[in-house]
């Protein structure tokens, strides 16, 4: 569920945000206890913050208790986080939202998707002005639950309705994930409407979605929902690839191959072939594992062709067979379609 959770030591980016928030609220209590340049400095941020927040929470400060729960959550101390959020769930929508995430993903407790949906709906139905950003995220998450049939009976129409509310006509302050989800939804065979898909991916891309930027590049490339525009496709794929979108990287390899830029195709494809942790890439880029696998399959197939024919790399038929097989394991349909392209001389 949105937002994604993190485990392990507090990452530097989150530590900076937390430290900034704490110094704004408790400047005298925290002071300048750590330096980011010191070895282990960010780990000490968490340690000092925990001490301060515990003191403030014990004195009845609910804001401190929420921040303490959030600190525990980021550190992967889910039982402690759950206790803090449970205390606040009836008075703080942020705590209720985080509990819903924990129930959905089974963090520090047995997964309970029905309760997760119940809590998300409570957040989504709030009329409090401060709840607005959380409402968008909650609507997106409940839409996901309806699409997947997790905690509720599956219903595509309800998922679509909730995502349209969460997307709020492309509002950049709404759920950008819902905007991307709508782009994906309208690209599915059961709900196919490529013009709508292009519209929503365009909105999401304009609001910073890396996933949608890669999808837009492919839509421009093949004329899906928009007139084919190879130049726009290449620029979109190149920028998304540089930002870490593996789906875009794979299709960029294919573009290089079709342009007969075999050395570039092989060089990029070889780097992609070394990726070995799709879930980690997904967490880092916020892109769907399914589309990361698709991008890798395209890249590995093209790399195999380079190896098979000695284009851009030294010919090695044994390695070519290996990468053809790996491409098929990652996404059999993509590998089969590319094989047809080879058979008909399209690549």
C-alpha positions in Angstrom: 0.0 0.0 0.0 1.1 3.6 -0.6 3.4 4.8 0.8 6.0 2.0 0.6 7.6 0.9 3.8 11.3 0.7 4.6 13.3 -1.6 6.7 16.7 -1.5 8.1 18.7 1.5 9.4 17.2 4.9 8.9 18.2 6.1 5.4 19.9 9.5 5.1 17.1 11.2 3.2 14.5 10.3 5.8 16.8 11.1 8.6 17.3 14.6 7.3 13.6 15.1 7.0 13.0 13.8 10.5 15.8 15.9 12.0 14.4 19.0 10.2 10.9 18.4 11.6 12.2 17.7 15.1 14.4 20.8 15.2 11.4 22.9 14.1 9.3 21.5 16.9 11.8 20.9 19.6 14.8 23.1 18.8 15.9 23.4 22.4 15.5 19.7 23.1 17.4 18.4 20.2 19.9 21.2 19.4 22.9 20.2 17.3 23.5 16.8 18.7 24.9 15.2 15.5 26.8 16.1 12.4 25.9 14.4 9.2 29.6 14.2 8.3 30.5 12.2 11.3 30.8 8.4 10.9 27.5 6.8 11.8 26.0 10.3 12.2 22.6 9.4 10.7 22.2 6.4 13.0 22.8 8.7 15.9 20.0 11.0 14.6 17.6 8.1 15.1 19.0 7.4 18.6 18.8 11.0 19.8 15.4 11.5 18.2 14.1 8.4 19.9 15.2 9.7 23.3 13.7 13.2 22.7 10.4 11.9 21.3 10.0 9.3 24.1 10.4 12.1 26.7 7.9 14.3 24.9 5.4 11.5 24.4 5.5 10.5 28.0 4.7 14.1 28.9 1.5 13.7 26.8 2.6 15.2 23.5 0.6 13.3 20.8 2.6 14.8 17.9 5.8 13.4 19.5 4.1 10.0 19.9 3.2 10.0 16.2 6.7 10.9 15.2 8.1 8.2 17.5 5.8 5.7 15.8 7.0 6.9 12.4 10.6 6.6 13.5 10.0 3.0 14.7 8.2 2.3 11.4 11.1 3.5 9.3 13.5 1.5 11.4 11.5 -1.6 10.9 10.5 -1.8 14.6 7.0 -2.6 13.7 5.7 -3.8 17.0 6.7 -0.6 18.7 5.3 1.4 15.8 2.0 -0.4 16.0 1.7 0.4 19.7 2.2 4.1 19.1 -0.2 4.2 16.2 -2.9 2.2 18.0 -2.8 4.7 20.9 -3.5 7.6 18.4 -5.7 5.9 15.8 -9.0 7.6 17.0 -7.5 11.1 17.1 -4.8 11.2 14.4 -5.7 10.2 10.8 -2.0 9.8 10.0 -1.7 7.1 12.6 -4.8 5.4 11.3 -3.4 5.5 7.8 -0.1 4.0 8.9 -1.9 1.2 10.8 -3.9 0.4 7.6 -0.6 0.0 5.7 0.7 -2.3 8.4 -2.4 -4.4 8.5 -2.4 -4.7 4.7 1.3 -5.7 4.5 1.4 -7.7 7.7 4.1 -5.6 9.3 4.5 -6.4 13.0 1.2 -8.4 12.9 -0.7 -10.9 10.9 -1.9 -9.4 7.6 -5.5 -8.3 7.9 -6.6 -6.7 4.5 -10.2 -6.3 5.6 -9.2 -4.1 8.5 -6.7 -2.3 6.3 -9.6 -1.4 3.9 -11.8 -0.4 6.8 -9.2 2.0 8.1 -8.4 3.4 4.7 -12.1 4.1 4.1 -12.3 5.9 7.4 -9.4 8.2 6.3 -11.0 8.7 2.8 -14.3 9.7 4.4 -12.9 12.4 6.7 -14.0 16.0 6.1 -11.1 17.5 8.0 -9.1 19.9 5.8 -5.8 18.5 7.0 -6.9 15.0 5.8 -7.0 15.9 2.1 -3.5 14.6 1.1 -4.1 11.4 3.0 -7.5 11.0 1.4 -6.0 10.8 -2.0 -3.6 8.1 -1.0 -6.3 6.2 0.9 -8.6 6.3 -2.2 -5.7 5.0 -4.3 -5.1 2.1 -1.9 -8.7 1.1 -1.6 -8.9 1.1 -5.4 -5.9 -1.2 -5.5 -7.6 -3.5 -3.0 -10.7 -3.7 -5.3 -8.6 -4.4 -8.4 -6.7 -7.2 -6.6 -9.7 -8.5 -4.5 -7.7 -8.1 -1.4 -9.9 -7.5 1.7 -12.9 -6.9 -0.6 -14.7 -8.6 -3.5 -12.8 -7.7 -6.7 -14.5 -5.1 -8.8 -12.8 -3.3 -11.7 -15.5 -0.6 -11.9 -15.1 0.3 -8.2 -11.3 0.4 -8.6 -11.7 2.8 -11.6 -14.1 5.0 -9.7 -11.9 5.3 -6.7 -8.8 6.0 -8.8 -10.6 8.7 -10.7 -11.4 10.4 -7.3 -7.8 9.9 -6.1 -6.4 11.3 -9.4 -8.5 14.4 -9.2 -8.3 15.4 -12.8 -4.5 15.3 -12.8 -4.1 17.5 -9.8 -0.3 17.4 -8.9 -1.2 17.4 -5.2 -3.5 14.4 -5.6 -2.4 10.8 -5.9 0.1 10.6 -8.8 0.1 6.8 -8.3 -3.6 6.8 -9.0 -2.9 8.7 -12.2 -0.3 6.1 -13.3 -2.7 3.3 -12.2 -5.4 4.7 -14.5 -2.9 4.7 -17.4 -2.2 1.1 -16.7 -5.9 0.3 -16.2 -6.9 1.6 -19.6 -4.0 -0.3 -21.2 -5.4 -3.7 -20.0 -7.3 -5.9 -22.5 -10.4 -5.9 -20.3 -10.6 -2.1 -19.9 -8.8 -1.0 -23.0 -9.0 2.6 -24.0 -5.6 3.8 -25.2 -6.6 7.4 -25.6 -7.5 7.5 -21.9 -4.3 5.6 -21.1 -2.2 8.1 -22.9 -4.0 11.0 -21.2 -3.5 9.6 -17.7 0.1 8.6 -18.3 0.7 12.2 -19.6 -0.8 13.7 -16.5 1.2 11.4 -14.2 4.4 12.0 -16.1 3.9 15.7 -15.9 3.5 15.3 -12.1 6.8 13.3 -11.8 5.8 9.7 -12.3 8.8 7.7 -13.6 6.6 4.7 -14.4 4.4 6.7 -16.6 7.3 8.4 -18.4 8.5 5.0 -19.6 5.0 4.0 -20.6 4.6 7.2 -22.6 7.8 6.5 -24.5 6.5 3.1 -25.6 3.1 4.6 -26.5 4.8 7.2 -28.7 7.0 4.5 -30.2 4.2 2.2 -31.3 1.5 4.8 -31.8 -0.7 3.6 -28.9 -3.4 6.3 -28.1 -1.4 8.9 -30.0 0.1 9.1 -33.5 3.5 7.4 -33.7 6.3 9.8 -33.0 9.7 8.1 -33.0 11.6 11.3 -32.0 9.4 12.0 -29.0 9.5 8.3 -28.1 13.3 8.2 -28.1 13.6 11.4 -26.0 11.0 10.1 -23.5 12.6 6.7 -23.2 16.1 8.1 -22.9 15.1 10.5 -20.1 13.2 7.8 -18.2 16.0 5.3 -18.7 18.5 7.8 -17.2 16.2 8.1 -14.2 16.3 4.4 -13.7 13.2 3.1 -15.4 14.1 -0.4 -16.5 11.1 -0.8 -18.8 12.3 2.3 -20.7 15.9 1.1 -20.7 14.9 -2.2 -22.4 12.9 -0.4 -25.1 15.8 2.1 -25.5 18.0 -0.9 -26.2 15.5 -2.0 -28.9 15.6 1.5 -30.4 19.4 1.4 -30.6 19.2 -2.1 -32.2 16.7 -1.0 -34.8 18.7 2.0 -35.6 21.7 -0.3 -36.1 23.6 1.3 -33.2 24.7 -2.1 -32.1 27.5 -1.1 -29.8 25.2 1.2 -27.8 22.5 -1.5 -27.7 24.9 -4.1 -26.5 26.6 -1.9 -23.9 23.3 -0.8 -22.3 21.8 -4.4 -22.6 24.9 -5.9 -20.9 24.4 -3.5 -17.9 20.7 -4.5 -17.7 21.7 -8.2 -17.9 23.5 -7.7 -14.6 20.4 -6.6 -12.7 19.6 -9.4 -10.2 17.1 -8.0 -7.7 13.8 -6.9 -9.3 12.0 -6.2 -6.0 14.9 -3.9 -4.9 14.8 -2.0 -8.2 11.0 -1.7 -7.7 11.4 -0.2 -4.3 14.1 2.2 -5.5 12.3 3.4 -8.6 8.6 2.9 -7.5 8.1 1.0 -10.8 6.1 -2.2 -11.0 8.1 -5.5 -10.9 6.1 -6.8 -13.9 7.3 -4.0 -16.1 10.9 -4.1 -14.8 10.9 -7.8 -15.9 9.4 -6.8 -19.3 12.1 -4.2 -19.8 14.8 -6.7 -18.9 13.3 -9.3 -21.3 13.5 -6.9 -24.2 17.1 -5.9 -23.4 18.3 -9.5 -22.9 16.7 -10.6 -26.2 18.4 -7.8 -28.1 21.7 -8.6 -26.3 21.3 -12.2 -27.4 20.8 -11.1 -31.0 24.0 -9.0 -30.8 25.9 -12.0 -29.4 24.4 -14.4 -32.0 25.4 -12.2 -34.9 28.5 -10.5 -33.5 27.0 -7.0 -33.7 28.5 -4.6 -31.3 30.1 -7.4 -29.4 32.2 -10.5 -30.2 30.1 -13.3 -31.5 29.3 -15.9 -28.9 26.4 -18.3 -29.8 26.5 -20.1 -26.5 26.1 -16.9 -24.6 23.4 -15.9 -27.0 21.4 -19.0 -26.2 21.8 -18.3 -22.5 20.3 -14.8 -22.9 17.5 -15.9 -25.2 16.5 -18.3 -22.4 16.8 -15.7 -19.7 14.6 -13.3 -21.7 11.9 -16.0 -22.1 12.0 -16.7 -18.3 11.5 -13.1 -17.5 8.6 -12.6 -20.0 7.8 -15.4 -22.4 5.2 -13.4 -24.4 7.7 -10.6 -25.1 10.4 -13.0 -26.1 8.0 -14.8 -28.4 6.9 -11.6 -30.0 10.5 -10.5 -30.6 11.3 -13.9 -32.1 8.4 -13.3 -34.5 10.0 -9.9 -35.4 13.2 -11.7 -36.1 11.4 -14.3 -38.3 9.7 -11.7 -40.3 12.8 -9.5 -40.7 11.4 -6.6 -38.6 14.5 -6.6 -36.4 
